[in-house]
Amino acid sequence: MGIAPKRRISKARRDKRRASVWKLEAPSFSKCTQCGELKLSHRVCPSCGFYNGKEVIKVEQ
């Protein structure tokens, strides 16, 4: 047997509760081991073209 709510929850209160669940997180950056620039994790460095210590793409300086 469930308990019925005593008061109606306002739209503002309901929406405030729901809003906190859907927030996006900012992407986390890591330093490139070759050049030290910030890059996305598990991706080729856009400034030097290295990934995991190996040159993957040629980047013109």
C-alpha positions, 0 to 999 in steps of 0.5 A: 500500500503506497502513501499518497503525496500530501501536497502537489509538487510545483513545476519549479520544484519538479524541474529543479530536481530533474535539471541536475541529472542531465548536465553535461560534463566538460571533456577531460584533457591530458598533456601530450607526452611529446610536445606538452600541449593539451589534448583529448585523451586517447586521441592523436595530438593535433599539434604534433601528430603523435599518439602513444609515442609514435608519429601517426600523422604528419603535421606541418609546422 
